[in-house]
Amino acid sequence: MAATLTAECRKTLAGGFRLDASLELPLEESPVAVLFGPSGAGKTTLLRLLTGLERPDEGAIVFRGRTWCDTARGIWLEPQQRRAGLVFQDYALFPHLSVKANVGFANPEAASRMMERFGLAGLAGRMPTGISGGEQQRVALARALAAEPELLLLDEPLSALDAAARLRMRRELRGMLAEAGVPAVVITHDRTEAIALGDWMAVMVEGRILETGPVRDVFARPASARVAEAVGVENILPAQITGRAAGLLRLRVGGVVIECLDGGESGPVLASIRAEDVALTREPARASSQRNRLPGVARAIFIEGPLARVELDCGFPLVALVTAQSAAELALQPGEALAAVIKATSVHLIAAG
């Protein structure tokens, strides 16, 4: 039976928040799915419904053709009957048990094997408070997999780590999930984390699933302005199509004309441009072969670690995200003239309204 997870769940929480989620994850073809959205979107509530820690007011959950929950038919499987392993945001290790006892809690016979698999053998007798955050994460994942689950669910698995450990553990966690061979659903609000970990994603905002698809497709070509905002697109610009030729559309954005690929769109649209797809240059126009080369003025520059966020006026507001080194080499200062360069392939159109 294909590892497809479907959920149609409605639940109203005590504070009035309403979750109304329709979800289908093709975990056979895309073994790591990401449930992505801002804080307060309802991601953890949906996760708790999937695991059976909470009951929906209405709805059904089916995995591999087996019904876990169906309120209309009176079907309800307890968490232990669903065979879904859960890694909590804070890992929820038992503080009074050793690393080995934690790993083998649900299945003592698998403890030694899982300890070796996750490089924990040297920590067997240590207590959770005596190991690092990254080591705690490996213990939590090993404990979940020791129970031989059919599905693994991880709630913000990297949020408890500092920035340096997060960067390192993204790669490590992706490798561990691939090696485990168990389909997984990862909850995160972090864009970089979603791209690094996931094959497939579902974008959740205000209790609803707005879009699903391959991770890179959703980030690059969001289907609506709300999804574009949720996945961190900095530039969502009202535009009017003014012409088309040779596979390209001409768009009027503010007082400027730009070009993008012609996908058959018509009527009022929104031009979605990721800030990292905006390059900055001081080179004269004849030195650039790019179609969209927009003269502008830097209005503000914000250094954000290794990156610099540059707010421009190009006849319309435009945000560019470049490396801090590039910003230094260009000696960018507010009020200075420069040009923004945007490839036609980097302009994605969304229907307005």
N, C-alpha and C positions, 0 to 999 in steps of 0.2 A: 504494500500500500504506500502510495506516494506520501512524502512528509509534508503535506499541506496543512496549514493551520488556518482555520476560519473562525471568526468571532463576530457576532452581532449582539452587542451588549448595551443596555441602557441602565444607568444607575444615577440616582440623585443623592448627593451627600448631605450631611446635616447642615452645612453652611450654605446650602442652596446650589452648589456647583452641580451641573448636569453633564454626565458623560453619555454620549450617543455615538458609539463607535462601530463602524463596519470595516472589517479587516480581513484580508486574505494574503497569506505569506506563502510563496512557493519554495519551501525550504529544501526540497529535493534538488532543484537546480541552483538555488542561492542559499547555501547552508547557514550563512550568518545574516540575519535581518536586523536592521536598526529601527527602533521606534524613536523618532526624533521630534523634538519640539521644545519650546521654551518652558521654563519653570512654571508650574501651575496649569499646564496643558491637560493634565489627567493621565500622564503616562504611567505613573506608579499605580494609580487606581486601576487602570486596565491590566497591568501586570498582576496585581493581586486577584483580579477576577480570573485571569488565565490560570493562576496557580491554585485557585480554590480557597485562598485565604479570605476572600469576600464573595458574597453572592450577588449576581446582578438582580435588579428589579424585574427586568425582562431580558430575554435573549437566549442565545445558544452558542456553545463553543465546541468545535470538532477538530480533532487532530488525528491524522492518519486514518480517517474514516470512522474513528471511534468518538462517540458523543460524550464529552465530559460534563456538559451542562445543557439542559434545555428546559427552561421554565414552563413552556407550554405543555410539555409532555411529562413534567415532574421528574426529570432525570438530573441527578446531582452526584458527581463523584467527589469524594473527599480528596484533599491534597495528596495523600500517600497513594491513592489509587490512580492518580494521573501520571505518575512516574515522570514528573517534571522537576529537575534540579534547580534550585534558586540560590544565586549568589547575591547577598544583600549589599546595599550601598556601603555600610560600615563593616561588612564581612561577617558580623555576628558570630565570631568564634567563641567557643566556650572558654572563659578565662581561667577556669579551674582545671582544665584538661590540657595535657601536653599536645604538641603538634601532631604526633602520631595518633593520639586518642581522638583528636578532633577529626583527622582525616578518616579514621576508621569508625566514626560514631555510628553511621547507618549500616556499615558493612565491614566489620573488623577484618574479614579475610582478604579484603582488597587493599588494606592500609599499606602494607609494605610495597606492593606493586605500584600504587599511586604515588607513594613517597619517592620512589626511584624515578618514576616518569616525570615528576615535576621538580626534580633536583632538591628534594627536601630531606633526604636520608640523614644528612649531617645535623638536621635540626630536630630529630625525632623526640628528644627529651626536653626540648625547650618549651617554655610557656608562651602563649600569644603576645604577652606584653614585652617579651624579651627578643622579639624579632622585628624586622623592618616592615613598613607598609607594603612594599612589593612582595615580601615573603608572606605576609598575612594574606595577600590576594591569592597567591599560589596555593596556600593552604585551603582557603575557602573554595577555590575552583577544584582542587583535588578532592575535597570532602564531597562536593556536589557530584562529581563524576564517579566517585567510589560507589555511590548508590545505584550506578548503572541506569541513569535516566534515559528516556527517549527524547527528551527536549530539555535544553538548558536555558535558563532565564537569568539575565544579569542586569541589576538595577544600578545605573551610574557606576560601573565597576572601577573607574579611575578617579572619581571625584575626591576620594579620601587621601590621595597622594599629592605631594608637592609638585611644582611645575616640572622640575628636572626628572623626577621619578615617573611622572605621567608620560613624558616624551619617550622614555626608555620602555615603559611598560606597554605602550600602544603596540609597538612591534612585537613584543614578547607575547602579549595576550592574543593578537591575531594568529601567531604561530601556534599557540596552545589550543585555540579553538579549532584551527584547521587539523591539527594532529588528533584531537579528541574524537573527531568523526561523528559528533553528535550535533544535530541542528540546534542553532542558538538564536535567541532574540535578545538584543542588547538595547537597553534604554539609555539615551544620552541627550543632553542639550548642547553638546560641544560639536561644532561643525567638523573640526579636524579629526576628532575621535570617530565620528560617523564615517568619514571618508576612509580612514585608516582601517577600521574594523569591519565594515559592512559590505555585503554583496548587493543587498536589496534594502530599501528603506520605506517606511511609512511616516509621513509628516503629520503630526497631531497638533492642533491648535484649538483651545477652548473646548476640549472634550470631543472633538470630531477629527476623523482621519480625512485630510484634505487631498492627499495624493500619495500614490505608491508607485514604485518602479526601481530600476537599477540605481544605485546610489549616485553615480557620477551623472547619469541622465537627469535626475531630479535636481541636483545642484546646478547643472549647467543650463537646463531648459525647464524651469518651473512652469507649471500649467496655469498659475494664477498669481495675481499680485500678492495675495496673502501668503502663498507658499514662498514666493520670492523673498518677501520680508522675513519669513521664518527661517529660511536657509541662508540669510545674511547677505542678500544682494543689496549693495549700497545705492545703486542708481536705478530707479524705476521711474521712467520719464514719459509723460504724455507726448504722443507723437501722431503725426498725420502722414499717411502715404501720399506722396505727390507724383510718383511715376515709377515705372518698372521697365527694365531693359537688360538683355544679356544675363538673365538669372539673378539680377540685383533689384532691390527696392530702394527708392529714394524716399527718405523720411525727413519731415520738417520737425525739428525739436527746438522749441523756443524760436529763436531767429536764425537757426543754423540748419543746414541740410547735411545729413549723414546717409551712408549706404549700408545695407545689410543683405543677406541672402534672401531670395524670394521663395517663401514657402507657401505662396498662394493666399496670403492674408489680405484682408480688405477692411475698409472702415477705420474708425479710431482705434488706435492700439497703444500699448505701453512698450517702450524700449527698455529691456532689462539688460544691464551691463554690470558685470562684476567688477569691483574696484581693482582687483588684481589683474584684470585684463586691460587696464588703462595704463599705457606707458607714457612717460614724460620725456621731453627732449627740448634742447635749445637749438638743434640743428635747423638750418634754413629749409624751407619747403622743398626745394629741388633735391635735397639730400635724402628725402624719404619717399619710398614707393608705396606707402600705405594709403589706402583710399580715404580713410577718415583721419585727417590731421587738422585738429581744431585749435586755433590760437586762443589763448586764455591768460588769466591772471591768477596767481596763487593767492588765495584769501587767508588760509590758515594751514599750519603744518603741525602735526602732532606725532612725536616719536613714541612708538609703542614697542619697546624692546628692540628686536632686530628689524622691525618694520616702521615705515613712516606713512601716516595717513595725511593726504594732501587734499584740501578742499579748494576747488577751482571755480572760477566764473568763466565759462566758455560760451556765453550767450544764454546759458542755462547752468544751474548748479551741477557740478560733476565731482565725484570723489575718486581719487586714485590711491592705490595701496602699492607702495614700492618698498624696496629694501632701504633701511636706514643708510647703508653705504651709498646707494644710488642718490639718495637725497643729499648726502654730504658732498658727493662728487659734483652734483649739479649746483651746489651752494644755494639751495632753495631758501628764499626769504619771502615773507608775506608782501604782496604788492608787486612782485616781479612778474614779468611777462615770460611765458613759455608756451609750449604746445603739447596738447594731449593727443596721443595716437591710439586709435582703436581699430582693430581688424574688423572687417565686415562680418566674419564668422563669429565674432564675440558679441554681436548685438542679437539678442533673442527677443522676439516679439510675443506679447501676450495680449489677448483681446481685452479692450478696455470695457469697464462696466461689469 
